[in-house]
């Protein structure tokens, strides 16, 4: 078993027996993907009932529909998971995919004070990693940690904005961090996300980048929040730091959107309160022996998750196939990796694990974007494949 395969276990959340879990796998015998239910550590293909994950999310009660759907046995989860890393994959056997398909993939930025301060630092450093430490100290001197107690869009937040403008310390990142409007941006295109066990892409031009461990909420086309999972919003700090207008280049690259391992649908035993109180943990294990750990408590988020989803989807922003939303992270690694004052950046081969007790673990290996598997199976290919399998009748 390789280092990557070993990092993928254990396989399920702590209360998996009670959880309504669904995912997607690639079936070589069907030359395409299938929606699967996770039941007792085994996978069951429910594509005949729900051709896409989008269809399951649109059900009136997705958790109940998932539990009731008849399924074709695929086998145990463990061998499918072990077969997922591309370097050791047997292409004749199934492997896991990201658990979303036709949904829009969106992300909320600057939703935690810590990450907001780091965005301000990126902006002032203009992408220069070596300048970050001195700028961080100056920003903290000016702003401190008072922002953690501010409600975005409040009168108090507006008053602080005026003070910071007079001091010449205002930033576009502070605007979305404590102003009335959240930053909601497109992270990736539908069908482009990679799941657990896959390689995650870093653009080789970047020399200052970091993981962003996050909870990801899934909303149906009506705006109703139906499920949650984990995500890693891979971020190129030097690119975005040069200009906020380069956000697309910093965020949307081949294999740079990690989501998984499964969708956990909300039911009586798993609610939004579980999301509001969860802590997302992170570990980075490098081939050079470097190890980084951290955690991000959703309880410290500046805007309520339901408010963020409402700003993403509604009467003014419609998504007929639903949408998923990265909630943002408070974790911004600043530990030195190679030399004092140089801070953290990824290296090829880093194993990154994002975990939460009720959402399991999302594990990816960092690789250059042009060395990761190329994205070639999009929405058009999915529709043709499902039609050929007779899954779109009616």
Buried (B, 14 or more C-beta within 10 A) or exposed (E): EEEBBEBBEEBBBEEBEEBBBBBBBBBEEBEBBBBBBBBEEBBBBBBBBBBBBBBBBBBEBBBEBBEEBEBEEBEBBBBBBBBBBBEEBEEEBBBBBBBBBBBBBBBBBBBBBBBBBBBBBBBBBEBBBEBBBEBBEEBEEEBEEEBEEBEBBEEEBEEBBEEBEEEEBBBBBBBBBBBEEBBBBBBBBBBBBBBBBBBBBBBEEBBBBBBBBBBBBBBBBEBBBBBBBBBBBBBBBBBBBBEBEBBEBBBBBBBBBBBBBBBBBBBEEBEBEBBBEBBBBBBBBBEEEBEBEBBBBBEEBBBEBBBBBBBBBEEEBEBEBBBBBBBBBBBBBEEEBEEEEBBBBBBBBBBBBBBBEBBBBBBBBBBBBEBBBEBEBEBEBBBEBBEEBEBEEE
